[in-house]
Amino acid sequence: MNVALVTDSTSDIPPELRARIGVRVVPLYVHFQGKTFKDWEEITPADLFKGVAAGADLPTTSQPSPQDFEVAYAEALEHADRILSIHISSKLSGTFQSASIAAEKYGGRVQVFDSQAASAGIGMMVLRAHELLNEGTELEEVVHELERIRDDHIVRFVVATLDYLRKNGRIGGAQAFLGNLLNIKPILTVKGGVVDAAGRARGEKRALKEMVKTFRDWAQGREKVRVFYLYTGAEEAVHALREEIRSLGGGIEEVYTSEIGAVIASHTGPGIYGYYAYSL
């Protein structure tokens, strides 16, 4: 049975990898300065940050319509028997709902999967699904593996400013003001499908040290660990993070590093970097 993969643009899969594995990517939308743009196709995080720095209001975002997914599914089913559609957490976006509505039109040929993740967390599941399908694994077993990864992985990231998270309602105003004033770096995670606090550190170096320590503790006793890095506007920081984790040795496989797209950047702001990881 031939199974096609579909995801959405918040998976932040690098374009060259998208092409290599043949996944169809349905874009979310960014509304900014009176216009609407397709994520990854028509706008970049740099465009957003430059505009906001010049005084523009923060961007807003919206999910694809069910019709957007219907088009992607119809094209995919011209060459496939089934579709596995993997998407951003249903608690962070209405994308999963739009995909599910569209899937109803195809009589069980489309299975929609809630990653309960974002960015590289979705990407790592798409890539794993591609590998297993290429090996001839049955779709049901592929979904079981994705469920295992969803239940047993680690994610940590930090942001340079709390202003975007405050304005998007992710944290309170007083917390953001105090954090910025004291140079407190919140260490964040995605837990139960939503962004949550995982700790905090005073300054960049301590935040990096804490993220590496958390990774080391989690990875201990795991034979093989795959790591996916994400960032925007923080190339030096993500490079330092990669080097620190590489120095841990053991069965750590660095899969890829991806800049986040404009939709995720709209909610986190500039200077984000971090990792997702799971064990084989």
C-alpha positions in Angstrom: 0.0 0.0 0.0 1.3 3.4 -1.0 1.0 6.0 1.8 1.5 9.7 1.1 2.6 12.2 3.8 1.1 15.6 4.4 2.0 18.1 7.1 1.6 21.9 7.7 4.1 24.7 7.5 4.6 24.9 11.2 6.6 21.6 11.0 9.5 23.9 9.9 11.1 21.1 7.8 13.9 22.5 5.7 12.9 22.9 2.0 15.5 20.5 0.7 14.4 17.8 3.1 10.7 18.4 2.2 11.6 17.7 -1.4 13.7 14.7 -0.6 11.1 12.9 1.4 8.2 14.0 -0.8 6.0 15.4 1.9 3.2 17.8 0.9 3.2 21.0 3.1 0.0 23.0 3.6 0.8 26.6 4.7 -0.7 28.5 7.5 -1.3 32.2 7.1 0.4 35.3 8.6 -1.6 38.5 8.8 0.8 41.5 9.0 0.7 45.2 8.0 -2.7 44.8 6.4 -1.8 41.8 4.2 -2.0 38.0 4.4 1.0 35.8 3.6 1.6 32.1 3.2 4.0 30.8 5.9 7.4 29.8 4.4 6.3 30.8 0.9 5.6 34.6 1.0 7.1 35.9 4.3 10.1 35.2 6.6 10.7 35.8 10.3 13.2 38.6 9.4 10.3 40.4 7.6 8.3 40.3 10.7 11.0 41.4 13.1 12.0 44.3 10.9 8.5 45.5 10.6 7.7 45.2 14.4 11.0 47.0 15.2 9.9 49.8 12.9 6.6 50.1 14.9 4.2 47.7 13.2 1.7 45.8 15.3 2.5 42.2 16.0 1.4 39.8 13.3 -1.5 37.4 13.8 -1.8 33.9 12.3 -4.5 31.6 11.1 -4.9 28.0 10.1 -5.4 26.6 6.6 -9.0 26.1 5.6 -10.5 22.7 5.1 -10.5 23.5 1.4 -6.7 24.0 1.5 -6.4 20.5 2.8 -8.9 19.1 0.4 -6.7 20.3 -2.5 -3.6 18.7 -1.0 -5.4 15.4 -0.2 -6.9 15.2 -3.7 -3.4 15.7 -5.3 -1.8 13.2 -3.0 -4.4 10.5 -3.6 -3.8 10.7 -7.3 -0.6 8.7 -6.6 -1.3 7.1 -3.2 -3.8 4.7 -1.6 -3.8 6.4 1.8 -2.6 9.6 3.5 -1.0 10.2 6.9 -1.5 13.8 7.8 0.7 15.0 10.7 0.0 18.4 12.3 0.7 21.0 14.9 -0.9 20.5 18.4 -4.6 20.9 18.3 -4.2 23.0 21.5 -2.0 25.6 19.7 -3.9 25.9 16.4 -7.1 25.0 14.6 -5.0 23.3 11.8 -5.7 19.8 13.1 -9.5 20.6 13.0 -9.3 21.9 9.4 -7.4 18.8 8.3 -9.9 16.5 10.1 -12.9 18.2 8.4 -11.2 17.8 5.0 -10.4 14.2 5.7 -14.0 13.3 6.2 -14.5 13.7 2.4 -12.2 10.8 1.6 -13.9 7.9 3.3 -11.2 6.8 5.7 -8.3 7.1 3.2 -6.9 10.0 5.2 -5.6 9.6 8.8 -5.0 12.8 10.7 -2.5 12.7 13.5 -2.2 15.3 16.3 1.5 15.7 17.0 0.9 17.7 20.2 4.0 19.5 19.2 5.3 22.4 17.1 8.1 23.1 14.7 10.9 20.5 14.8 8.6 18.3 17.0 6.3 17.8 14.1 9.2 17.5 11.7 10.8 14.7 13.6 7.6 12.7 13.4 7.2 13.3 9.7 10.7 12.2 9.0 10.3 9.1 11.2 7.0 8.2 9.4 8.8 8.6 6.1 11.6 6.2 7.2 9.2 3.5 8.4 6.9 3.7 5.4 9.9 3.4 3.1 10.8 0.2 5.0 7.4 -1.2 4.3 5.9 -0.8 7.8 2.1 -0.9 7.9 0.4 2.4 8.5 -1.1 1.2 11.9 2.4 0.4 13.2 3.7 3.8 11.9 1.0 5.6 13.9 1.9 3.5 17.0 5.5 4.6 16.7 4.4 8.3 16.4 2.3 7.8 19.5 5.3 6.5 21.3 7.5 9.4 20.3 4.6 11.8 21.2 4.6 10.3 24.7 8.4 10.0 25.2 10.5 12.9 23.9 12.1 16.0 25.3 11.9 19.7 24.1 13.5 22.8 25.5 13.9 26.2 24.1 14.6 29.8 25.2 13.6 33.1 23.7 15.4 36.4 23.7 12.4 38.6 24.7 9.2 37.8 26.5 7.3 40.6 24.7 5.9 38.4 21.9 4.7 35.7 24.3 3.1 38.3 26.5 1.2 40.0 23.6 0.1 36.6 22.4 -1.3 35.8 25.8 1.2 33.0 26.6 2.5 34.7 29.8 1.4 37.6 31.9 2.5 41.2 31.6 4.1 41.4 35.0 6.0 38.2 34.4 7.3 39.5 31.1 8.3 42.8 32.5 10.2 41.3 35.4 11.9 38.7 33.2 13.1 41.3 30.7 14.3 43.7 33.5 16.3 41.0 35.3 17.6 39.3 32.2 15.8 36.2 33.1 15.7 33.6 30.4 12.6 31.4 30.5 13.3 27.8 29.6 10.2 26.6 27.9 8.8 23.3 26.8 5.7 21.9 25.0 3.8 19.8 27.5 0.4 18.2 26.8 0.3 20.1 23.5 0.8 23.6 25.0 3.7 25.8 25.7 4.7 25.6 29.4 7.5 26.8 31.6 10.3 24.3 32.3 12.6 26.5 34.3 14.5 29.8 34.1 18.0 31.1 34.3 19.8 34.4 34.7 21.5 35.1 31.4 22.3 33.3 28.3 25.2 31.1 29.5 23.2 29.7 32.4 20.2 29.0 30.2 22.4 27.1 27.8 24.0 25.1 30.7 20.6 24.2 32.1 19.3 23.0 28.7 22.3 20.8 28.2 22.0 19.4 31.7 18.4 18.6 31.2 19.2 16.8 27.9 22.0 14.8 29.5 19.8 13.7 32.3 17.0 12.7 30.0 19.4 10.9 27.5 21.2 8.9 30.2 20.5 5.2 29.7 19.1 5.6 26.2 21.0 3.7 23.6 20.4 6.0 20.6 19.0 9.5 20.7 18.0 11.7 17.7 18.2 15.5 18.1 16.5 18.2 16.0 17.5 21.8 16.6 15.4 24.9 15.9 16.2 28.6 16.0 15.6 32.0 14.5 18.0 34.9 14.7 20.2 33.0 17.2 22.7 31.2 15.0 25.6 31.5 17.4 23.4 30.3 20.3 22.1 27.2 18.5 25.7 26.5 17.3 26.9 26.6 20.9 24.0 24.3 22.0 24.9 21.8 19.3 28.6 21.8 20.3 27.7 21.2 24.0 25.4 18.3 23.2 27.9 16.8 20.8 30.5 16.8 23.5 28.3 14.5 25.6 29.2 11.6 23.2 27.3 8.4 23.3 24.6 7.4 20.8 23.5 11.0 19.9 22.5 11.5 16.3 22.1 15.1 15.1 19.5 14.9 12.4 19.0 18.5 11.2 18.9 22.2 12.3 16.1 24.3 11.0 15.2 28.0 11.2 11.6 28.4 12.3 9.0 29.8 9.9 7.0 33.0 10.2 4.0 31.5 12.0 6.0 30.1 14.9 8.1 33.2 15.0 5.0 35.4 15.2 4.3 33.8 18.6 7.9 33.5 20.0 9.7 36.5 18.6 13.4 36.7 17.6 16.3 34.9 19.3 14.6 31.6 19.9 16.8 28.4 19.9 16.4 24.9 21.4 15.9 21.3 20.6 13.5 18.4 20.3 14.8 14.8 20.8 13.5 11.3 21.0 15.1 7.8 21.4 15.0 4.9 18.9 
